[in-house]
Amino acid sequence: MPTLDFKGKQHIYAHHLTVPHRPLIVDEARSVLPDTDPQSIGGKPAGEIPFTDQNLIIHGDNLHALKALLPHYAGRVKCIYIDPPYNTGNEGWVYNDNVNSPMLKDWFEKNSPVDGEDLERHDKWLCMMWPRLHLLRELLRDDGVIFVSIDDNEAHHLRMMMDEIFGEENFVTQLTWHRKRGKDNSAKYFSIVHDFLVVYAKDKSETVIHRLEMEDSTKKAYKNPDNDPRGPYRQLGVWSRQQGGSRYAYTANSGEEFSERLWLVNQSTMKRLDDDKRLLFKGDKVYRKLFINESRGSIAETIWTGLSNNANAKDEIKSIFGGAFFSTPKPFKLLERVLQLSTQPKNVYSNQPDIILDSFAGSGTTAHAVLALNQQDGGNRRFILVECEDYADSITAERVRRVIKGIPASKNKAAQIGTGGSFLYCTLGQPLDIDSLLQGENLPAFGQLASYLLHTASGLSTNPDSLPDDNADGFFYFDEQRDYYLIYQPRRDFLRSGDAALNLERAERIHAKGRKATVFAAAKYISQRQLSRWDITFCQLPYALLGLGG
């Protein structure tokens, strides 16, 4: 497979692995806390609801935010939509990833922000996107899908990069969206009126792209002349004019006889349809009823027109804020279409809702679409937004607050009432690494450290608030292969004491369960040979965590 080479690739190739984990810090004052609204989580008080069961808006660098989400959301996100900088040369975006390479740091510092005068802006854009796409892929479910908005400036580079990260076999399509009202007669060559949405799957063999709800013009073909209690239906012929059907004579339950011919369905299916009163007999013709609530809808095309455009998106912002506070929003209808194709109102295979992630959240259109679609179809989809700019609270989160609570000045009655729902506003805490733990006064909570260690050791994701922390031996998680233990309390005096060690008594209790085990602890007072005999893997917590370095 051809691969894309660009300046700096060797330095950022594995950068996503070196980004430190940071805890998510909830800011309740900026949040809209759950109540008894149907979109809240069972009407529980906010303090009783794990943050992994709620909508999130995170203010912070999206590279660090994505890494912070991994211990809790790896392999859980159903749909990702991102709208990164298009790198047109006019945005003036700044690359600020802390890549551990003097050459790369010097290169970026000499040319920042990245603009149209920068002849290496494409290389820098690729350096910015590479680690983020790696982390986004880790967050996707096996049946998950990612949509990336882009234009002609980087579409070709993006496709090659995503082929390398996601696998070219997981390319789904490249959609073309008509984004601009009218045309630009001052354009030098062509008036550009489109953007692209590049679509990849985590595993294409597992991915389902849903059909769109049928349009009103199509619904008119469904009628109910005999007042069937099952509702309107279409009449579809069940005879076949071509070879390949089933040949037989049929006698209907009504006694009507039909000579031997080719049918589209086999004889047992014909009998089942007849027993279910789904057949209509008109002379020598037989029709079956296809009810409107059984229709699969229409398959989406790759060119999207009439969906709304950028001008509509700005009008949507004005209707919410009373002014145009954002220069490049995406229209609500665009995101609604993405969600209709990639998510379900409620997951029919599990009680876990479909999670939608947008790590370049901008004006918050993705959250707006999730809340509105849930209101329309009774769904329980959840969103996670990440925005690095200072307007994360004043625009991104504020839009979502107003959509939830209602916009009295709106001309739309549903918008006046509000969608209901809730979200937690989060910021990023200090990195969970040796240096920060040495310097910090506060140690991480049991759940935060346990979920971080579990993900680091095994790649598993879990909810930190659901992990038990009152077990004497520190048991906190199990899977098919082994149990996991963390002997820890967020107190330095405990960590310096013998109580923080894996001793013989604890090891015997763990061994008695008859399962393989991994134990995280400050020290061990038992031989490695004995632990190996008992299938216990010991992982020592870093000395910095114990405060022994200073």
C-alpha positions in Angstrom: 0.0 0.0 0.0 1.4 3.5 -0.8 2.1 5.6 2.2 2.3 9.3 2.8 5.6 10.8 3.7 5.9 14.3 5.2 8.4 16.4 7.2 8.3 15.5 10.9 6.5 12.1 10.5 9.3 10.2 12.1 9.0 12.4 15.2 5.2 12.3 15.6 4.7 8.7 14.4 4.2 7.4 17.9 3.6 10.7 19.7 0.1 9.6 20.7 1.7 7.0 23.0 3.8 9.6 24.8 1.0 12.0 25.6 0.5 11.9 29.4 -2.9 10.9 30.9 -4.8 13.7 32.6 -7.9 13.3 34.8 -11.1 15.1 33.8 -12.1 17.7 36.4 -15.8 18.4 36.6 -16.9 22.1 36.9 -20.4 21.9 38.3 -20.9 25.6 38.1 -20.6 25.5 34.3 -22.5 22.3 33.9 -26.2 21.6 33.4 -26.8 19.0 36.0 -29.3 16.1 35.6 -32.7 16.3 37.0 -35.8 14.1 36.5 -35.9 15.0 32.8 -36.1 11.8 30.6 -32.8 12.6 29.0 -31.0 12.7 32.3 -29.8 9.4 33.7 -32.7 7.9 35.5 -33.4 11.1 37.5 -30.6 10.3 40.0 -28.9 13.1 41.9 -25.9 14.4 40.1 -23.5 13.2 42.7 -24.7 9.6 42.2 -24.3 9.5 38.5 -20.9 8.4 37.1 -19.5 11.0 34.7 -19.1 8.3 32.1 -23.0 8.0 32.0 -23.4 11.7 31.1 -22.9 14.1 28.2 -19.5 15.9 28.4 -18.1 19.2 27.2 -14.4 19.3 27.8 -12.3 22.5 27.6 -8.7 21.8 26.8 -6.3 20.7 24.1 -8.0 18.0 22.2 -4.9 15.8 22.0 -4.7 15.7 25.8 -8.5 15.4 26.1 -8.6 12.4 23.8 -5.9 10.7 25.9 -7.8 11.5 29.0 -10.9 9.8 27.6 -9.1 6.6 26.7 -9.2 4.9 30.1 -13.0 5.4 30.2 -14.1 5.3 26.6 -11.7 3.2 24.6 -13.7 1.1 22.2 -17.0 2.7 23.2 -17.7 5.5 20.8 -20.2 4.8 18.0 -19.7 7.9 15.8 -17.0 10.5 15.5 -17.5 13.7 13.6 -14.7 16.2 13.4 -14.3 19.5 11.6 -10.6 20.2 11.8 -8.9 23.3 10.3 -9.1 23.0 6.5 -5.6 24.5 6.2 -6.6 27.0 3.6 -3.8 29.4 4.6 -6.3 31.8 6.1 -7.1 30.3 9.5 -3.8 31.0 11.2 -4.0 27.9 13.3 -1.2 27.2 15.8 0.5 23.9 16.3 1.4 23.5 20.0 1.8 19.8 20.6 4.7 19.1 22.9 6.6 16.7 20.7 9.9 15.7 22.3 12.1 16.7 19.3 14.3 19.8 19.3 14.2 19.9 15.5 10.5 19.8 15.4 10.1 22.4 18.2 12.4 24.8 16.4 10.6 24.2 13.1 7.2 25.1 14.5 8.4 28.0 16.7 9.9 29.8 13.7 6.7 29.6 11.7 3.7 30.1 13.9 0.8 30.6 13.4 0.5 28.4 10.3 -0.8 30.5 7.4 -0.7 30.9 3.6 2.8 32.2 3.6 4.1 29.0 5.2 5.3 26.7 2.4 5.4 23.8 4.8 1.9 24.2 6.1 0.7 20.9 4.7 3.5 19.0 6.6 2.5 20.8 9.8 -1.2 20.0 9.3 -0.4 16.4 8.9 1.8 16.5 12.1 -1.2 17.9 13.9 -3.7 15.4 12.6 -1.6 12.2 12.8 -1.7 11.6 16.6 -5.3 12.8 17.0 -6.5 10.3 14.4 -4.7 7.5 16.1 -6.4 8.3 19.5 -9.8 8.7 17.8 -9.5 5.3 16.2 -8.8 3.8 19.7 -11.9 5.4 21.0 -14.2 3.9 18.3 -16.3 0.8 18.8 -15.6 -2.1 16.4 -18.7 -1.1 14.5 -17.9 2.6 14.8 -17.5 5.1 12.0 -15.7 8.5 11.7 -16.8 11.4 9.5 -14.2 14.1 8.8 -15.2 17.5 7.2 -12.5 18.7 4.8 -12.1 20.6 1.5 -9.8 20.4 -1.5 -6.8 21.8 0.4 -6.1 18.6 2.4 -8.6 16.0 1.2 -6.0 14.0 -0.7 -3.5 14.1 2.1 -6.3 13.1 4.6 -7.3 10.1 2.6 -3.8 8.8 2.4 -3.2 9.4 6.1 -6.4 7.7 7.1 -5.6 4.7 4.8 -2.5 4.3 6.8 -4.1 4.7 10.2 -7.5 3.0 9.7 -6.6 0.7 6.8 -7.6 1.4 3.2 -10.0 -1.6 3.5 -12.0 0.4 6.0 -12.6 3.4 3.7 -16.4 3.8 3.4 -16.9 6.7 1.1 -16.1 10.4 0.4 -19.3 12.4 0.6 -19.8 15.7 -1.2 -21.9 18.3 0.5 -23.3 21.4 -1.2 -22.4 24.0 1.4 -22.7 27.4 -0.3 -25.7 29.4 -1.4 -25.2 30.9 -4.9 -21.8 31.1 -6.7 -18.7 33.3 -6.6 -18.5 35.0 -10.0 -15.2 36.5 -9.0 -13.5 33.1 -8.7 -10.4 32.7 -11.0 -11.2 29.2 -12.2 -14.3 27.6 -10.6 -16.8 28.7 -8.0 -16.3 26.2 -5.2 -19.6 25.4 -3.5 -18.8 22.0 -1.9 -17.0 20.4 1.1 -16.2 16.7 1.6 -17.0 14.3 4.4 -14.4 11.5 4.4 -15.9 8.4 6.0 -13.9 5.5 7.5 -14.9 2.6 9.7 -13.0 1.0 12.6 -13.9 -2.4 11.0 -15.9 -2.1 7.9 -17.2 -5.7 8.2 -18.9 -4.7 11.5 -20.3 -1.3 10.4 -23.9 -0.6 9.4 -24.8 2.6 7.6 -28.5 3.1 8.3 -31.1 4.1 5.7 -32.7 7.5 5.8 -36.3 8.0 6.8 -38.5 8.1 3.7 -39.5 11.6 2.4 -43.1 12.8 2.5 -43.4 12.3 -1.3 -42.6 8.6 -0.8 -44.9 8.2 2.1 -47.8 9.2 -0.2 -47.5 5.9 -2.0 -48.6 4.1 1.3 -52.4 3.9 1.6 -54.9 1.9 3.6 -58.0 1.3 1.5 -59.2 -1.7 3.6 -58.5 0.0 7.0 -55.9 -2.6 8.0 -55.2 -2.0 11.7 -51.5 -2.3 10.9 -51.6 1.0 9.1 -50.8 2.3 5.6 -49.0 -0.1 3.1 -47.7 -0.4 -0.4 -48.8 -3.2 -2.8 -45.9 -5.2 -4.2 -46.3 -7.9 -6.8 -45.1 -11.4 -5.8 -45.0 -12.9 -9.2 -41.7 -13.1 -11.1 -41.2 -12.4 -14.8 -37.6 -13.7 -14.8 -36.0 -17.0 -14.2 -34.7 -17.6 -10.7 -37.9 -17.5 -8.7 -39.9 -20.5 -7.3 -42.2 -22.3 -9.6 -45.4 -23.8 -8.2 -49.3 -23.6 -8.3 -50.9 -21.9 -5.3 -54.3 -22.2 -3.7 -55.1 -19.3 -1.4 -56.8 -19.6 2.0 -59.8 -17.9 0.3 -60.0 -20.8 -2.1 -58.8 -18.9 -5.1 -56.5 -21.0 -7.3 -53.4 -19.7 -9.2 -51.9 -21.8 -12.0 -48.2 -22.9 -11.9 -45.9 -19.9 -12.4 -42.7 -18.3 -11.1 -43.1 -16.5 -7.8 -40.7 -14.2 -6.0 -41.1 -16.1 -2.7 -41.1 -19.8 -2.0 -44.3 -21.7 -1.2 -43.9 -21.7 2.6 -43.3 -17.9 2.6 -46.4 -17.5 0.4 -48.5 -19.5 2.9 -47.1 -17.5 5.8 -48.0 -14.2 4.1 -51.5 -15.5 3.4 -52.0 -16.7 7.0 -50.9 -13.2 8.2 -53.5 -11.6 5.8 -50.7 -9.8 3.9 -51.8 -11.0 0.4 -54.2 -9.1 -1.9 -55.7 -11.0 -4.8 -56.7 -9.0 -7.9 -57.8 -11.2 -10.8 -54.8 -13.3 -11.9 -52.4 -11.1 -9.9 -51.2 -11.5 -6.3 -49.8 -8.6 -4.2 -48.3 -8.5 -0.8 -48.6 -5.7 1.7 -45.5 -3.8 2.8 -46.5 -1.6 5.8 -44.9 1.8 6.2 -43.5 0.9 9.6 -41.6 -2.0 8.0 -40.0 0.0 5.2 -36.3 0.2 5.3 -36.2 3.8 4.1 -34.0 5.0 1.4 -30.2 4.5 1.0 -28.1 7.7 1.3 -26.4 9.0 -1.8 -22.8 10.4 -1.9 -23.8 13.9 -3.0 -25.8 15.9 -0.4 -27.8 18.8 -1.7 -30.6 20.7 -0.1 -29.4 19.9 3.5 -28.7 23.5 4.6 -25.6 25.5 3.9 -23.1 27.7 5.7 -25.5 30.7 5.5 -28.2 28.6 7.3 -25.7 27.6 10.0 -24.9 31.3 10.7 -28.6 32.0 10.9 -28.9 29.2 13.4 -26.3 30.8 15.6 -28.0 34.2 15.3 -31.3 32.6 16.4 -29.7 31.3 19.6 -27.4 34.1 20.5 -29.0 37.1 18.8 -25.8 37.7 16.8 -23.2 36.0 14.6 -20.5 35.0 17.1 -18.9 32.2 15.1 -17.5 32.5 11.6 -17.6 28.9 10.3 -20.3 26.9 12.0 -21.7 23.7 10.4 -25.5 23.5 9.9 -27.7 21.5 12.2 -29.2 19.5 9.3 -25.7 18.3 8.3 -25.0 16.8 11.7 -28.5 15.4 11.9 -27.9 13.5 8.7 -24.6 12.1 10.0 -26.3 10.9 13.2 -29.2 9.3 11.3 -26.8 7.3 9.2 -24.5 6.2 11.9 -26.4 5.8 15.2 -29.6 4.3 16.6 -32.1 6.0 19.0 -31.5 3.1 21.4 -29.0 0.3 21.0 -30.9 -2.9 20.4 -27.9 -5.1 21.3 -27.1 -3.7 24.7 -28.3 -1.1 27.2 -25.4 1.1 26.4 -26.3 4.2 24.4 -24.6 5.3 21.2 -21.9 7.8 22.0 -21.0 10.6 19.6 -17.6 12.4 19.9 -16.6 15.7 18.3 -13.1 16.8 19.3 -13.1 20.0 17.2 -16.5 21.1 18.7 -16.5 24.8 17.6 -20.0 26.2 18.0 -21.5 23.0 19.5 -23.6 21.9 16.5 -22.9 18.2 17.2 -24.4 18.4 20.7 -27.4 20.4 19.4 -28.1 17.7 16.8 -27.8 14.9 19.4 -30.2 16.5 21.8 -32.7 17.5 19.1 -32.7 14.0 17.5 -33.2 12.4 20.9 -36.2 14.7 21.5 -37.6 13.6 18.1 -37.3 9.9 18.3 -37.0 9.2 22.1 -33.4 8.2 21.8 -30.7 8.1 24.5 -27.6 9.0 22.4 -24.9 10.8 24.3 -22.3 13.3 23.2 -18.7 14.3 24.1 -17.5 17.6 22.9 -13.9 18.9 23.1 -12.9 22.5 22.4 -9.5 24.0 23.1 -10.3 27.7 22.5 -11.4 30.1 25.2 -15.0 30.3 23.8 -15.5 26.7 25.0 -17.7 28.1 27.8 -19.1 31.2 26.3 -20.1 29.8 22.9 -19.8 25.9 22.8 -21.3 25.2 26.2 -23.6 28.2 26.2 -25.3 27.1 23.0 -25.9 23.7 24.5 -27.3 25.3 27.7 -29.7 27.3 25.7 -30.8 24.4 23.5 -31.5 22.3 26.7 -33.3 25.0 28.6 -35.1 26.6 25.7 -34.7 29.8 23.6 -37.7 32.1 24.3 -37.0 34.3 21.3 -36.9 31.5 18.8 -39.6 31.3 16.1 -39.5 27.5 16.5 -41.9 26.2 19.2 -39.7 23.2 20.0 -36.7 25.4 20.4 -38.6 27.7 22.8 -39.4 24.7 25.0 -35.9 23.2 24.9 -34.8 19.7 24.4 -34.1 18.9 28.1 -31.0 17.0 29.0 -27.8 17.7 30.8 -24.0 17.8 30.5 -20.9 18.0 32.7 -18.4 20.7 31.8 -14.9 19.5 32.4 -11.3 20.7 32.3 -8.1 18.8 32.3 -6.2 18.1 35.5 -2.5 17.7 36.0 -0.8 14.8 34.1 -0.6 11.5 35.8 3.1 11.2 35.3 6.2 11.1 37.6 7.1 14.8 37.5 3.6 16.1 38.2 3.0 13.7 41.0 6.3 14.7 42.6 5.4 18.3 42.5 1.6 18.0 43.2 0.0 18.2 46.6 -3.0 16.0 45.7 -2.8 12.4 44.8 -5.3 11.0 42.3 -8.5 9.4 43.6 -8.6 5.6 43.7 -10.9 5.3 40.7 -8.9 7.7 38.6 -5.6 5.8 39.2 -7.2 2.4 38.9 -8.8 3.2 35.5 -5.6 4.7 34.3 -3.5 1.7 35.4 -6.0 -0.7 33.9 -6.0 1.0 30.5 -2.2 1.3 30.5 -1.7 -2.4 31.4 -4.4 -3.9 29.3 -6.0 -1.4 27.0 -9.4 -1.9 28.8 -11.6 1.1 29.5 -13.8 1.4 32.6 -15.8 3.9 34.6 -13.7 5.3 37.5 -16.7 6.1 39.6 -18.0 2.5 39.4 -14.8 0.9 40.8 -15.0 -0.3 44.4 -12.4 1.2 46.7 -13.2 -0.3 50.0 -11.9 -3.9 49.4 -9.1 -4.8 51.8 -7.1 -6.4 49.0 -7.8 -3.7 46.5 -9.8 -5.8 44.0 -11.4 -3.5 41.5 -11.9 -5.2 38.1 -12.0 -8.6 36.4 -12.3 -9.9 32.8 -12.2 -13.4 31.3 -8.5 -13.8 31.8 -7.7 -12.3 35.2 -8.6 -10.2 38.2 -7.1 -6.7 38.9 -6.1 -5.3 42.3 -4.8 -1.9 43.4 -3.5 -1.5 47.0 -3.8 2.2 47.3 -5.2 5.1 49.3 -4.7 8.7 48.2 -2.6 9.5 51.3 1.2 9.7 51.4 1.3 8.3 55.0 -0.6 5.2 53.8 1.7 4.7 50.8 4.8 5.0 53.0 3.5 2.3 55.4 3.6 -1.5 55.2 -0.2 -1.5 54.6 0.5 -0.4 51.0 2.5 -3.5 50.2 1.5 -6.9 48.7 2.4 -9.3 51.5 2.0 -13.0 51.9 -1.4 -12.8 53.6 -2.9 -10.8 50.8 -1.3 -12.9 48.1 -2.7 -16.1 49.7 -6.2 -14.6 49.7 -5.8 -13.6 46.0 -4.4 -17.1 45.1 -7.3 -18.8 46.9 -9.8 -17.4 44.3 -8.1 -19.6 41.7 -7.7 -17.0 39.0 -4.8 -15.2 37.4 -4.3 -11.7 38.9 -2.5 -8.5 38.4 -1.7 -6.4 41.5 -0.6 -2.8 41.5 1.1 -1.8 44.8 3.9 0.3 46.3 6.0 -2.7 47.3 5.9 -6.5 47.8 6.9 -8.6 50.8 6.8 -11.9 49.0 9.2 -13.6 46.6 8.8 -13.3 42.8 9.1 -17.0 42.5 6.1 -17.6 44.8 4.0 -15.0 42.9 4.9 -16.7 39.6 3.8 -20.1 41.0 0.4 -18.5 41.9 0.0 -16.7 38.6 0.1 -13.3 40.3 1.7 -10.5 38.3 3.1 -7.6 40.5 3.3 -4.1 39.1 5.1 -1.5 41.3 3.6 2.0 41.5 6.2 4.6 40.6 8.4 6.0 43.4 7.2 9.5 42.6 3.7 8.5 43.6 4.9 7.6 47.0 6.5 11.0 47.5 9.9 9.5 48.1 11.6 11.7 45.7 11.6 14.9 47.7 
